Amino acid sequence: MSYMCPLCNGLNIPAAQPCPTCGEPIVDYGLTEDYAGPYSPYVSSSDYLTIPEAKGYCIHLMFCPHCLTQSSYAVETWEVQGHIRPSNHEDL
């Protein structure tokens, strides 16, 4: 069984979230794990599912361009039947 984030895959666009500090709309800056370290963009997302707080959720970094506040937003992942595998260009 596989899981995917509807926000990362453009399948679900949440309503504008207000900044917890100033109330202005905040912007999604992508996965928090992408900012965790120098090699984090190259680490499989499934590796982060071993973190208890992240199980079943995709944690996104949210940023307010008005007051420069950043916060986290947990997006519940969707269960997908079967296994998701990267596309193989040779199959095209």
HTML snippet that shows the backbone in 3Dmol.js (N, CA, C, O; Angstrom):
<script src="https://3Dmol.org/build/3Dmol-min.js"></script>
<div id="view" style="width:600px;height:400px;position:relative"></div>
<script>
const pdb = `
ATOM      1  N   MET A   1       0.842  -1.175   0.000  1.00  0.00           N
ATOM      2  CA  MET A   1       0.000   0.000   0.000  1.00  0.00           C
ATOM      3  C   MET A   1       0.890   1.242   0.000  1.00  0.00           C
ATOM      4  O   MET A   1       1.938   1.253   0.645  1.00  0.00           O
ATOM      5  N   SER A   2       0.487   2.266  -0.705  1.00  0.00           N
ATOM      6  CA  SER A   2       1.269   3.496  -0.814  1.00  0.00           C
ATOM      7  C   SER A   2       0.427   4.685  -0.361  1.00  0.00           C
ATOM      8  O   SER A   2      -0.800   4.615  -0.295  1.00  0.00           O
ATOM      9  N   TYR A   3       1.110   5.756  -0.059  1.00  0.00           N
ATOM     10  CA  TYR A   3       0.447   6.990   0.353  1.00  0.00           C
ATOM     11  C   TYR A   3       1.010   8.133  -0.474  1.00  0.00           C
ATOM     12  O   TYR A   3       2.172   8.107  -0.879  1.00  0.00           O
ATOM     13  N   MET A   4       0.176   9.137  -0.719  1.00  0.00           N
ATOM     14  CA  MET A   4       0.652  10.314  -1.439  1.00  0.00           C
ATOM     15  C   MET A   4       0.014  11.562  -0.846  1.00  0.00           C
ATOM     16  O   MET A   4      -1.081  11.521  -0.285  1.00  0.00           O
ATOM     17  N   CYS A   5       0.721  12.653  -0.985  1.00  0.00           N
ATOM     18  CA  CYS A   5       0.235  13.931  -0.482  1.00  0.00           C
ATOM     19  C   CYS A   5      -0.559  14.618  -1.589  1.00  0.00           C
ATOM     20  O   CYS A   5      -0.020  14.867  -2.668  1.00  0.00           O
ATOM     21  N   PRO A   6      -1.832  14.929  -1.341  1.00  0.00           N
ATOM     22  CA  PRO A   6      -2.626  15.592  -2.374  1.00  0.00           C
ATOM     23  C   PRO A   6      -2.137  17.009  -2.681  1.00  0.00           C
ATOM     24  O   PRO A   6      -2.335  17.500  -3.792  1.00  0.00           O
ATOM     25  N   LEU A   7      -1.510  17.662  -1.723  1.00  0.00           N
ATOM     26  CA  LEU A   7      -1.010  19.019  -1.951  1.00  0.00           C
ATOM     27  C   LEU A   7       0.262  18.995  -2.807  1.00  0.00           C
ATOM     28  O   LEU A   7       0.411  19.806  -3.721  1.00  0.00           O
ATOM     29  N   CYS A   8       1.177  18.063  -2.509  1.00  0.00           N
ATOM     30  CA  CYS A   8       2.413  17.931  -3.303  1.00  0.00           C
ATOM     31  C   CYS A   8       2.106  17.573  -4.750  1.00  0.00           C
ATOM     32  O   CYS A   8       2.821  17.988  -5.662  1.00  0.00           O
ATOM     33  N   ASN A   9       1.043  16.800  -4.960  1.00  0.00           N
ATOM     34  CA  ASN A   9       0.710  16.322  -6.297  1.00  0.00           C
ATOM     35  C   ASN A   9      -0.315  17.198  -7.011  1.00  0.00           C
ATOM     36  O   ASN A   9      -0.786  16.837  -8.090  1.00  0.00           O
ATOM     37  N   GLY A  10      -0.663  18.332  -6.431  1.00  0.00           N
ATOM     38  CA  GLY A  10      -1.571  19.275  -7.070  1.00  0.00           C
ATOM     39  C   GLY A  10      -3.002  18.781  -7.197  1.00  0.00           C
ATOM     40  O   GLY A  10      -3.754  19.272  -8.038  1.00  0.00           O
ATOM     41  N   LEU A  11      -3.386  17.814  -6.368  1.00  0.00           N
ATOM     42  CA  LEU A  11      -4.737  17.263  -6.442  1.00  0.00           C
ATOM     43  C   LEU A  11      -5.711  17.975  -5.515  1.00  0.00           C
ATOM     44  O   LEU A  11      -6.926  17.846  -5.665  1.00  0.00           O
ATOM     45  N   ASN A  12      -5.186  18.714  -4.572  1.00  0.00           N
ATOM     46  CA  ASN A  12      -6.020  19.391  -3.599  1.00  0.00           C
ATOM     47  C   ASN A  12      -5.353  20.717  -3.253  1.00  0.00           C
ATOM     48  O   ASN A  12      -4.185  20.748  -2.866  1.00  0.00           O
ATOM     49  N   ILE A  13      -6.082  21.788  -3.390  1.00  0.00           N
ATOM     50  CA  ILE A  13      -5.554  23.100  -3.032  1.00  0.00           C
ATOM     51  C   ILE A  13      -6.372  23.596  -1.845  1.00  0.00           C
ATOM     52  O   ILE A  13      -7.560  23.884  -1.985  1.00  0.00           O
ATOM     53  N   PRO A  14      -5.733  23.698  -0.666  1.00  0.00           N
ATOM     54  CA  PRO A  14      -6.486  24.116   0.518  1.00  0.00           C
ATOM     55  C   PRO A  14      -6.890  25.581   0.434  1.00  0.00           C
ATOM     56  O   PRO A  14      -6.291  26.372  -0.295  1.00  0.00           O
ATOM     57  N   ALA A  15      -7.909  25.916   1.190  1.00  0.00           N
ATOM     58  CA  ALA A  15      -8.316  27.320   1.278  1.00  0.00           C
ATOM     59  C   ALA A  15      -7.143  28.115   1.848  1.00  0.00           C
ATOM     60  O   ALA A  15      -6.308  27.568   2.569  1.00  0.00           O
ATOM     61  N   ALA A  16      -7.084  29.385   1.529  1.00  0.00           N
ATOM     62  CA  ALA A  16      -5.989  30.226   2.023  1.00  0.00           C
ATOM     63  C   ALA A  16      -5.929  30.150   3.542  1.00  0.00           C
ATOM     64  O   ALA A  16      -6.914  30.414   4.232  1.00  0.00           O
ATOM     65  N   GLN A  17      -4.771  29.790   4.045  1.00  0.00           N
ATOM     66  CA  GLN A  17      -4.565  29.688   5.483  1.00  0.00           C
ATOM     67  C   GLN A  17      -4.085  31.037   6.007  1.00  0.00           C
ATOM     68  O   GLN A  17      -3.208  31.655   5.405  1.00  0.00           O
ATOM     69  N   PRO A  18      -4.655  31.504   7.133  1.00  0.00           N
ATOM     70  CA  PRO A  18      -4.186  32.772   7.688  1.00  0.00           C
ATOM     71  C   PRO A  18      -2.898  32.581   8.490  1.00  0.00           C
ATOM     72  O   PRO A  18      -2.692  31.535   9.106  1.00  0.00           O
ATOM     73  N   CYS A  19      -2.052  33.578   8.476  1.00  0.00           N
ATOM     74  CA  CYS A  19      -0.830  33.564   9.271  1.00  0.00           C
ATOM     75  C   CYS A  19      -1.221  33.584  10.748  1.00  0.00           C
ATOM     76  O   CYS A  19      -2.080  34.371  11.143  1.00  0.00           O
ATOM     77  N   PRO A  20      -0.600  32.725  11.574  1.00  0.00           N
ATOM     78  CA  PRO A  20      -0.938  32.716  13.000  1.00  0.00           C
ATOM     79  C   PRO A  20      -0.522  34.002  13.721  1.00  0.00           C
ATOM     80  O   PRO A  20      -0.993  34.270  14.826  1.00  0.00           O
ATOM     81  N   THR A  21       0.357  34.797  13.104  1.00  0.00           N
ATOM     82  CA  THR A  21       0.835  36.029  13.736  1.00  0.00           C
ATOM     83  C   THR A  21       0.043  37.259  13.303  1.00  0.00           C
ATOM     84  O   THR A  21      -0.437  38.020  14.143  1.00  0.00           O
ATOM     85  N   CYS A  22      -0.095  37.456  11.972  1.00  0.00           N
ATOM     86  CA  CYS A  22      -0.719  38.695  11.491  1.00  0.00           C
ATOM     87  C   CYS A  22      -2.072  38.485  10.805  1.00  0.00           C
ATOM     88  O   CYS A  22      -2.803  39.450  10.582  1.00  0.00           O
ATOM     89  N   GLY A  23      -2.415  37.243  10.470  1.00  0.00           N
ATOM     90  CA  GLY A  23      -3.702  36.966   9.840  1.00  0.00           C
ATOM     91  C   GLY A  23      -3.720  37.074   8.326  1.00  0.00           C
ATOM     92  O   GLY A  23      -4.728  36.747   7.699  1.00  0.00           O
ATOM     93  N   GLU A  24      -2.620  37.530   7.722  1.00  0.00           N
ATOM     94  CA  GLU A  24      -2.526  37.602   6.260  1.00  0.00           C
ATOM     95  C   GLU A  24      -2.391  36.185   5.690  1.00  0.00           C
ATOM     96  O   GLU A  24      -1.982  35.275   6.411  1.00  0.00           O
ATOM     97  N   PRO A  25      -2.726  35.980   4.410  1.00  0.00           N
ATOM     98  CA  PRO A  25      -2.583  34.638   3.815  1.00  0.00           C
ATOM     99  C   PRO A  25      -1.117  34.187   3.790  1.00  0.00           C
ATOM    100  O   PRO A  25      -0.216  34.974   3.502  1.00  0.00           O
ATOM    101  N   ILE A  26      -0.901  32.908   4.098  1.00  0.00           N
ATOM    102  CA  ILE A  26       0.447  32.356   4.057  1.00  0.00           C
ATOM    103  C   ILE A  26       0.644  31.546   2.780  1.00  0.00           C
ATOM    104  O   ILE A  26      -0.324  31.127   2.146  1.00  0.00           O
ATOM    105  N   VAL A  27       1.902  31.329   2.408  1.00  0.00           N
ATOM    106  CA  VAL A  27       2.274  30.669   1.162  1.00  0.00           C
ATOM    107  C   VAL A  27       2.925  29.323   1.473  1.00  0.00           C
ATOM    108  O   VAL A  27       3.738  29.218   2.392  1.00  0.00           O
ATOM    109  N   ASP A  28       2.561  28.295   0.702  1.00  0.00           N
ATOM    110  CA  ASP A  28       3.169  26.972   0.858  1.00  0.00           C
ATOM    111  C   ASP A  28       4.542  26.987   0.200  1.00  0.00           C
ATOM    112  O   ASP A  28       4.659  27.248  -0.998  1.00  0.00           O
ATOM    113  N   TYR A  29       5.588  26.703   0.988  1.00  0.00           N
ATOM    114  CA  TYR A  29       6.958  26.646   0.472  1.00  0.00           C
ATOM    115  C   TYR A  29       7.427  25.212   0.294  1.00  0.00           C
ATOM    116  O   TYR A  29       8.626  24.973   0.151  1.00  0.00           O
ATOM    117  N   GLY A  30       6.513  24.256   0.299  1.00  0.00           N
ATOM    118  CA  GLY A  30       6.877  22.866   0.041  1.00  0.00           C
ATOM    119  C   GLY A  30       7.143  22.069   1.301  1.00  0.00           C
ATOM    120  O   GLY A  30       6.824  22.490   2.413  1.00  0.00           O
ATOM    121  N   LEU A  31       7.735  20.914   1.094  1.00  0.00           N
ATOM    122  CA  LEU A  31       7.977  19.983   2.188  1.00  0.00           C
ATOM    123  C   LEU A  31       9.007  20.509   3.174  1.00  0.00           C
ATOM    124  O   LEU A  31      10.065  20.998   2.778  1.00  0.00           O
ATOM    125  N   THR A  32       8.696  20.406   4.456  1.00  0.00           N
ATOM    126  CA  THR A  32       9.631  20.813   5.496  1.00  0.00           C
ATOM    127  C   THR A  32      10.918  20.013   5.397  1.00  0.00           C
ATOM    128  O   THR A  32      12.004  20.554   5.608  1.00  0.00           O
ATOM    129  N   GLU A  33      10.805  18.727   5.078  1.00  0.00           N
ATOM    130  CA  GLU A  33      11.989  17.857   5.017  1.00  0.00           C
ATOM    131  C   GLU A  33      12.985  18.294   3.942  1.00  0.00           C
ATOM    132  O   GLU A  33      14.168  17.966   4.036  1.00  0.00           O
ATOM    133  N   ASP A  34      12.534  19.022   2.932  1.00  0.00           N
ATOM    134  CA  ASP A  34      13.450  19.510   1.899  1.00  0.00           C
ATOM    135  C   ASP A  34      14.421  20.563   2.440  1.00  0.00           C
ATOM    136  O   ASP A  34      15.456  20.832   1.829  1.00  0.00           O
ATOM    137  N   TYR A  35      14.085  21.154   3.583  1.00  0.00           N
ATOM    138  CA  TYR A  35      14.927  22.177   4.187  1.00  0.00           C
ATOM    139  C   TYR A  35      15.739  21.630   5.356  1.00  0.00           C
ATOM    140  O   TYR A  35      16.448  22.391   6.015  1.00  0.00           O
ATOM    141  N   ALA A  36      15.652  20.329   5.626  1.00  0.00           N
ATOM    142  CA  ALA A  36      16.254  19.730   6.817  1.00  0.00           C
ATOM    143  C   ALA A  36      17.764  19.566   6.741  1.00  0.00           C
ATOM    144  O   ALA A  36      18.423  19.589   7.780  1.00  0.00           O
ATOM    145  N   GLY A  37      18.325  19.404   5.582  1.00  0.00           N
ATOM    146  CA  GLY A  37      19.760  19.180   5.487  1.00  0.00           C
ATOM    147  C   GLY A  37      20.224  19.218   4.052  1.00  0.00           C
ATOM    148  O   GLY A  37      19.406  19.316   3.136  1.00  0.00           O
ATOM    149  N   PRO A  38      21.531  19.141   3.840  1.00  0.00           N
ATOM    150  CA  PRO A  38      22.064  19.270   2.484  1.00  0.00           C
ATOM    151  C   PRO A  38      21.644  18.156   1.532  1.00  0.00           C
ATOM    152  O   PRO A  38      21.597  18.373   0.321  1.00  0.00           O
ATOM    153  N   TYR A  39      21.339  16.975   2.048  1.00  0.00           N
ATOM    154  CA  TYR A  39      20.971  15.866   1.171  1.00  0.00           C
ATOM    155  C   TYR A  39      19.489  15.532   1.242  1.00  0.00           C
ATOM    156  O   TYR A  39      19.045  14.583   0.596  1.00  0.00           O
ATOM    157  N   SER A  40      18.719  16.282   2.006  1.00  0.00           N
ATOM    158  CA  SER A  40      17.312  15.936   2.198  1.00  0.00           C
ATOM    159  C   SER A  40      16.485  15.921   0.917  1.00  0.00           C
ATOM    160  O   SER A  40      15.556  15.117   0.847  1.00  0.00           O
ATOM    161  N   PRO A  41      16.745  16.749  -0.112  1.00  0.00           N
ATOM    162  CA  PRO A  41      15.952  16.624  -1.341  1.00  0.00           C
ATOM    163  C   PRO A  41      16.188  15.301  -2.061  1.00  0.00           C
ATOM    164  O   PRO A  41      15.388  14.896  -2.905  1.00  0.00           O
ATOM    165  N   TYR A  42      17.299  14.622  -1.723  1.00  0.00           N
ATOM    166  CA  TYR A  42      17.635  13.367  -2.395  1.00  0.00           C
ATOM    167  C   TYR A  42      17.224  12.141  -1.591  1.00  0.00           C
ATOM    168  O   TYR A  42      17.411  11.010  -2.040  1.00  0.00           O
ATOM    169  N   VAL A  43      16.662  12.363  -0.398  1.00  0.00           N
ATOM    170  CA  VAL A  43      16.224  11.260   0.450  1.00  0.00           C
ATOM    171  C   VAL A  43      14.787  10.925   0.097  1.00  0.00           C
ATOM    172  O   VAL A  43      13.976  11.821  -0.133  1.00  0.00           O
ATOM    173  N   SER A  44      14.473   9.652   0.053  1.00  0.00           N
ATOM    174  CA  SER A  44      13.121   9.208  -0.267  1.00  0.00           C
ATOM    175  C   SER A  44      12.128   9.724   0.766  1.00  0.00           C
ATOM    176  O   SER A  44      12.411   9.710   1.964  1.00  0.00           O
ATOM    177  N   SER A  45      10.968  10.179   0.306  1.00  0.00           N
ATOM    178  CA  SER A  45       9.929  10.655   1.217  1.00  0.00           C
ATOM    179  C   SER A  45       9.487   9.563   2.169  1.00  0.00           C
ATOM    180  O   SER A  45       9.085   9.855   3.296  1.00  0.00           O
ATOM    181  N   SER A  46       9.554   8.305   1.739  1.00  0.00           N
ATOM    182  CA  SER A  46       9.128   7.206   2.602  1.00  0.00           C
ATOM    183  C   SER A  46      10.028   7.085   3.825  1.00  0.00           C
ATOM    184  O   SER A  46       9.602   6.543   4.844  1.00  0.00           O
ATOM    185  N   ASP A  47      11.270   7.580   3.748  1.00  0.00           N
ATOM    186  CA  ASP A  47      12.158   7.548   4.905  1.00  0.00           C
ATOM    187  C   ASP A  47      11.611   8.401   6.038  1.00  0.00           C
ATOM    188  O   ASP A  47      11.854   8.103   7.208  1.00  0.00           O
ATOM    189  N   TYR A  48      10.881   9.452   5.710  1.00  0.00           N
ATOM    190  CA  TYR A  48      10.343  10.332   6.733  1.00  0.00           C
ATOM    191  C   TYR A  48       9.075   9.777   7.373  1.00  0.00           C
ATOM    192  O   TYR A  48       8.622  10.298   8.392  1.00  0.00           O
ATOM    193  N   LEU A  49       8.501   8.740   6.799  1.00  0.00           N
ATOM    194  CA  LEU A  49       7.307   8.142   7.391  1.00  0.00           C
ATOM    195  C   LEU A  49       7.645   7.358   8.642  1.00  0.00           C
ATOM    196  O   LEU A  49       6.737   6.915   9.345  1.00  0.00           O
ATOM    197  N   THR A  50       8.925   7.171   8.946  1.00  0.00           N
ATOM    198  CA  THR A  50       9.331   6.502  10.177  1.00  0.00           C
ATOM    199  C   THR A  50       9.292   7.462  11.355  1.00  0.00           C
ATOM    200  O   THR A  50       9.389   7.026  12.502  1.00  0.00           O
ATOM    201  N   ILE A  51       9.154   8.750  11.100  1.00  0.00           N
ATOM    202  CA  ILE A  51       9.038   9.734  12.168  1.00  0.00           C
ATOM    203  C   ILE A  51       7.608   9.668  12.695  1.00  0.00           C
ATOM    204  O   ILE A  51       6.665   9.899  11.938  1.00  0.00           O
ATOM    205  N   PRO A  52       7.426   9.350  14.003  1.00  0.00           N
ATOM    206  CA  PRO A  52       6.058   9.160  14.532  1.00  0.00           C
ATOM    207  C   PRO A  52       5.128  10.333  14.275  1.00  0.00           C
ATOM    208  O   PRO A  52       3.955  10.128  13.961  1.00  0.00           O
ATOM    209  N   GLU A  53       5.628  11.569  14.401  1.00  0.00           N
ATOM    210  CA  GLU A  53       4.769  12.741  14.213  1.00  0.00           C
ATOM    211  C   GLU A  53       4.319  12.893  12.766  1.00  0.00           C
ATOM    212  O   GLU A  53       3.286  13.509  12.501  1.00  0.00           O
ATOM    213  N   ALA A  54       5.086  12.336  11.822  1.00  0.00           N
ATOM    214  CA  ALA A  54       4.785  12.522  10.402  1.00  0.00           C
ATOM    215  C   ALA A  54       3.994  11.369   9.803  1.00  0.00           C
ATOM    216  O   ALA A  54       3.568  11.467   8.652  1.00  0.00           O
ATOM    217  N   LYS A  55       3.783  10.290  10.528  1.00  0.00           N
ATOM    218  CA  LYS A  55       3.107   9.125   9.975  1.00  0.00           C
ATOM    219  C   LYS A  55       1.684   9.504   9.556  1.00  0.00           C
ATOM    220  O   LYS A  55       0.881   9.943  10.380  1.00  0.00           O
ATOM    221  N   GLY A  56       1.390   9.335   8.293  1.00  0.00           N
ATOM    222  CA  GLY A  56       0.067   9.660   7.773  1.00  0.00           C
ATOM    223  C   GLY A  56      -0.098  11.113   7.362  1.00  0.00           C
ATOM    224  O   GLY A  56      -1.176  11.518   6.925  1.00  0.00           O
ATOM    225  N   TYR A  57       0.959  11.899   7.499  1.00  0.00           N
ATOM    226  CA  TYR A  57       0.887  13.320   7.158  1.00  0.00           C
ATOM    227  C   TYR A  57       2.118  13.743   6.372  1.00  0.00           C
ATOM    228  O   TYR A  57       3.195  13.165   6.522  1.00  0.00           O
ATOM    229  N   CYS A  58       1.951  14.732   5.554  1.00  0.00           N
ATOM    230  CA  CYS A  58       3.046  15.364   4.827  1.00  0.00           C
ATOM    231  C   CYS A  58       3.164  16.763   5.430  1.00  0.00           C
ATOM    232  O   CYS A  58       2.220  17.550   5.367  1.00  0.00           O
ATOM    233  N   ILE A  59       4.308  17.069   6.006  1.00  0.00           N
ATOM    234  CA  ILE A  59       4.482  18.336   6.711  1.00  0.00           C
ATOM    235  C   ILE A  59       5.056  19.386   5.749  1.00  0.00           C
ATOM    236  O   ILE A  59       6.144  19.216   5.200  1.00  0.00           O
ATOM    237  N   HIS A  60       4.307  20.461   5.562  1.00  0.00           N
ATOM    238  CA  HIS A  60       4.708  21.538   4.653  1.00  0.00           C
ATOM    239  C   HIS A  60       5.154  22.764   5.438  1.00  0.00           C
ATOM    240  O   HIS A  60       4.639  23.056   6.518  1.00  0.00           O
ATOM    241  N   LEU A  61       6.123  23.475   4.869  1.00  0.00           N
ATOM    242  CA  LEU A  61       6.589  24.729   5.440  1.00  0.00           C
ATOM    243  C   LEU A  61       5.719  25.840   4.870  1.00  0.00           C
ATOM    244  O   LEU A  61       5.607  25.987   3.653  1.00  0.00           O
ATOM    245  N   MET A  62       5.115  26.609   5.739  1.00  0.00           N
ATOM    246  CA  MET A  62       4.278  27.729   5.331  1.00  0.00           C
ATOM    247  C   MET A  62       4.999  29.019   5.728  1.00  0.00           C
ATOM    248  O   MET A  62       5.617  29.094   6.789  1.00  0.00           O
ATOM    249  N   PHE A  63       4.911  30.029   4.863  1.00  0.00           N
ATOM    250  CA  PHE A  63       5.634  31.277   5.089  1.00  0.00           C
ATOM    251  C   PHE A  63       4.720  32.464   4.831  1.00  0.00           C
ATOM    252  O   PHE A  63       3.960  32.479   3.863  1.00  0.00           O
ATOM    253  N   CYS A  64       4.801  33.448   5.698  1.00  0.00           N
ATOM    254  CA  CYS A  64       4.025  34.676   5.523  1.00  0.00           C
ATOM    255  C   CYS A  64       4.945  35.762   4.972  1.00  0.00           C
ATOM    256  O   CYS A  64       5.855  36.209   5.670  1.00  0.00           O
ATOM    257  N   PRO A  65       4.719  36.193   3.727  1.00  0.00           N
ATOM    258  CA  PRO A  65       5.566  37.241   3.151  1.00  0.00           C
ATOM    259  C   PRO A  65       5.331  38.613   3.790  1.00  0.00           C
ATOM    260  O   PRO A  65       6.135  39.529   3.615  1.00  0.00           O
ATOM    261  N   HIS A  66       4.227  38.751   4.531  1.00  0.00           N
ATOM    262  CA  HIS A  66       3.911  40.037   5.149  1.00  0.00           C
ATOM    263  C   HIS A  66       4.743  40.273   6.417  1.00  0.00           C
ATOM    264  O   HIS A  66       5.376  41.319   6.562  1.00  0.00           O
ATOM    265  N   CYS A  67       4.736  39.288   7.340  1.00  0.00           N
ATOM    266  CA  CYS A  67       5.449  39.472   8.613  1.00  0.00           C
ATOM    267  C   CYS A  67       6.655  38.541   8.763  1.00  0.00           C
ATOM    268  O   CYS A  67       7.316  38.543   9.802  1.00  0.00           O
ATOM    269  N   LEU A  68       6.945  37.735   7.712  1.00  0.00           N
ATOM    270  CA  LEU A  68       8.102  36.845   7.664  1.00  0.00           C
ATOM    271  C   LEU A  68       8.053  35.710   8.696  1.00  0.00           C
ATOM    272  O   LEU A  68       9.091  35.195   9.111  1.00  0.00           O
ATOM    273  N   THR A  69       6.854  35.330   9.100  1.00  0.00           N
ATOM    274  CA  THR A  69       6.679  34.210  10.025  1.00  0.00           C
ATOM    275  C   THR A  69       6.607  32.913   9.235  1.00  0.00           C
ATOM    276  O   THR A  69       6.013  32.866   8.157  1.00  0.00           O
ATOM    277  N   GLN A  70       7.214  31.860   9.774  1.00  0.00           N
ATOM    278  CA  GLN A  70       7.075  30.551   9.146  1.00  0.00           C
ATOM    279  C   GLN A  70       6.430  29.592  10.136  1.00  0.00           C
ATOM    280  O   GLN A  70       6.616  29.709  11.347  1.00  0.00           O
ATOM    281  N   SER A  71       5.676  28.648   9.607  1.00  0.00           N
ATOM    282  CA  SER A  71       4.996  27.663  10.436  1.00  0.00           C
ATOM    283  C   SER A  71       4.867  26.368   9.647  1.00  0.00           C
ATOM    284  O   SER A  71       5.175  26.320   8.456  1.00  0.00           O
ATOM    285  N   SER A  72       4.412  25.326  10.320  1.00  0.00           N
ATOM    286  CA  SER A  72       4.219  24.027   9.678  1.00  0.00           C
ATOM    287  C   SER A  72       2.741  23.780   9.454  1.00  0.00           C
ATOM    288  O   SER A  72       1.896  24.258  10.211  1.00  0.00           O
ATOM    289  N   TYR A  73       2.442  23.033   8.412  1.00  0.00           N
ATOM    290  CA  TYR A  73       1.066  22.673   8.078  1.00  0.00           C
ATOM    291  C   TYR A  73       1.062  21.188   7.737  1.00  0.00           C
ATOM    292  O   TYR A  73       1.742  20.766   6.802  1.00  0.00           O
ATOM    293  N   ALA A  74       0.305  20.397   8.485  1.00  0.00           N
ATOM    294  CA  ALA A  74       0.246  18.949   8.267  1.00  0.00           C
ATOM    295  C   ALA A  74      -0.892  18.616   7.308  1.00  0.00           C
ATOM    296  O   ALA A  74      -2.054  18.922   7.574  1.00  0.00           O
ATOM    297  N   VAL A  75      -0.540  17.987   6.192  1.00  0.00           N
ATOM    298  CA  VAL A  75      -1.520  17.578   5.186  1.00  0.00           C
ATOM    299  C   VAL A  75      -1.691  16.069   5.299  1.00  0.00           C
ATOM    300  O   VAL A  75      -0.716  15.323   5.205  1.00  0.00           O
ATOM    301  N   GLU A  76      -2.914  15.619   5.500  1.00  0.00           N
ATOM    302  CA  GLU A  76      -3.157  14.177   5.612  1.00  0.00           C
ATOM    303  C   GLU A  76      -2.934  13.514   4.254  1.00  0.00           C
ATOM    304  O   GLU A  76      -3.479  13.954   3.242  1.00  0.00           O
ATOM    305  N   THR A  77      -2.129  12.455   4.244  1.00  0.00           N
ATOM    306  CA  THR A  77      -1.841  11.756   2.994  1.00  0.00           C
ATOM    307  C   THR A  77      -3.005  10.848   2.618  1.00  0.00           C
ATOM    308  O   THR A  77      -3.759  10.397   3.480  1.00  0.00           O
ATOM    309  N   TRP A  78      -3.141  10.587   1.329  1.00  0.00           N
ATOM    310  CA  TRP A  78      -4.189   9.710   0.811  1.00  0.00           C
ATOM    311  C   TRP A  78      -3.616   8.326   0.575  1.00  0.00           C
ATOM    312  O   TRP A  78      -2.488   8.175   0.104  1.00  0.00           O
ATOM    313  N   GLU A  79      -4.403   7.327   0.907  1.00  0.00           N
ATOM    314  CA  GLU A  79      -4.005   5.946   0.661  1.00  0.00           C
ATOM    315  C   GLU A  79      -4.265   5.612  -0.802  1.00  0.00           C
ATOM    316  O   GLU A  79      -5.332   5.911  -1.338  1.00  0.00           O
ATOM    317  N   VAL A  80      -3.287   4.994  -1.437  1.00  0.00           N
ATOM    318  CA  VAL A  80      -3.390   4.629  -2.844  1.00  0.00           C
ATOM    319  C   VAL A  80      -3.250   3.118  -2.938  1.00  0.00           C
ATOM    320  O   VAL A  80      -2.320   2.542  -2.372  1.00  0.00           O
ATOM    321  N   GLN A  81      -4.160   2.479  -3.645  1.00  0.00           N
ATOM    322  CA  GLN A  81      -4.089   1.031  -3.816  1.00  0.00           C
ATOM    323  C   GLN A  81      -2.883   0.667  -4.669  1.00  0.00           C
ATOM    324  O   GLN A  81      -2.566   1.367  -5.631  1.00  0.00           O
ATOM    325  N   GLY A  82      -2.218  -0.413  -4.325  1.00  0.00           N
ATOM    326  CA  GLY A  82      -1.046  -0.840  -5.081  1.00  0.00           C
ATOM    327  C   GLY A  82       0.181  -0.098  -4.606  1.00  0.00           C
ATOM    328  O   GLY A  82       0.212   0.422  -3.491  1.00  0.00           O
ATOM    329  N   HIS A  83       1.177  -0.049  -5.441  1.00  0.00           N
ATOM    330  CA  HIS A  83       2.436   0.615  -5.104  1.00  0.00           C
ATOM    331  C   HIS A  83       2.740   1.678  -6.145  1.00  0.00           C
ATOM    332  O   HIS A  83       2.591   1.457  -7.347  1.00  0.00           O
ATOM    333  N   ILE A  84       3.163   2.817  -5.666  1.00  0.00           N
ATOM    334  CA  ILE A  84       3.562   3.894  -6.561  1.00  0.00           C
ATOM    335  C   ILE A  84       5.035   3.680  -6.877  1.00  0.00           C
ATOM    336  O   ILE A  84       5.854   3.508  -5.975  1.00  0.00           O
ATOM    337  N   ARG A  85       5.361   3.692  -8.145  1.00  0.00           N
ATOM    338  CA  ARG A  85       6.766   3.552  -8.526  1.00  0.00           C
ATOM    339  C   ARG A  85       7.097   4.657  -9.510  1.00  0.00           C
ATOM    340  O   ARG A  85       6.228   5.120 -10.250  1.00  0.00           O
ATOM    341  N   PRO A  86       8.350   5.077  -9.520  1.00  0.00           N
ATOM    342  CA  PRO A  86       8.744   6.126 -10.466  1.00  0.00           C
ATOM    343  C   PRO A  86       8.536   5.653 -11.895  1.00  0.00           C
ATOM    344  O   PRO A  86       8.672   4.467 -12.194  1.00  0.00           O
ATOM    345  N   SER A  87       8.208   6.583 -12.769  1.00  0.00           N
ATOM    346  CA  SER A  87       8.029   6.213 -14.170  1.00  0.00           C
ATOM    347  C   SER A  87       9.379   5.861 -14.779  1.00  0.00           C
ATOM    348  O   SER A  87      10.410   6.427 -14.417  1.00  0.00           O
ATOM    349  N   ASN A  88       9.349   4.934 -15.690  1.00  0.00           N
ATOM    350  CA  ASN A  88      10.558   4.507 -16.382  1.00  0.00           C
ATOM    351  C   ASN A  88      10.462   5.033 -17.808  1.00  0.00           C
ATOM    352  O   ASN A  88       9.555   4.663 -18.553  1.00  0.00           O
ATOM    353  N   HIS A  89      11.382   5.880 -18.177  1.00  0.00           N
ATOM    354  CA  HIS A  89      11.326   6.501 -19.506  1.00  0.00           C
ATOM    355  C   HIS A  89      11.445   5.478 -20.630  1.00  0.00           C
ATOM    356  O   HIS A  89      11.051   5.757 -21.763  1.00  0.00           O
ATOM    357  N   GLU A  90      11.981   4.305 -20.332  1.00  0.00           N
ATOM    358  CA  GLU A  90      12.095   3.268 -21.359  1.00  0.00           C
ATOM    359  C   GLU A  90      10.734   2.703 -21.737  1.00  0.00           C
ATOM    360  O   GLU A  90      10.560   2.164 -22.830  1.00  0.00           O
ATOM    361  N   ASP A  91       9.748   2.830 -20.811  1.00  0.00           N
ATOM    362  CA  ASP A  91       8.402   2.317 -21.081  1.00  0.00           C
ATOM    363  C   ASP A  91       7.627   3.210 -22.036  1.00  0.00           C
ATOM    364  O   ASP A  91       6.594   2.798 -22.563  1.00  0.00           O
ATOM    365  N   LEU A  92       8.108   4.422 -22.268  1.00  0.00           N
ATOM    366  CA  LEU A  92       7.360   5.377 -23.094  1.00  0.00           C
ATOM    367  C   LEU A  92       7.482   5.087 -24.556  1.00  0.00           C
ATOM    368  O   LEU A  92       6.908   5.803 -25.378  1.00  0.00           O
TER     369      LEU A  92
END
`;
const viewer = $3Dmol.createViewer("view");
viewer.addModel(pdb, "pdb");
viewer.setStyle({}, {cartoon: {color: "spectrum"}});
viewer.zoomTo();
viewer.render();
</script>
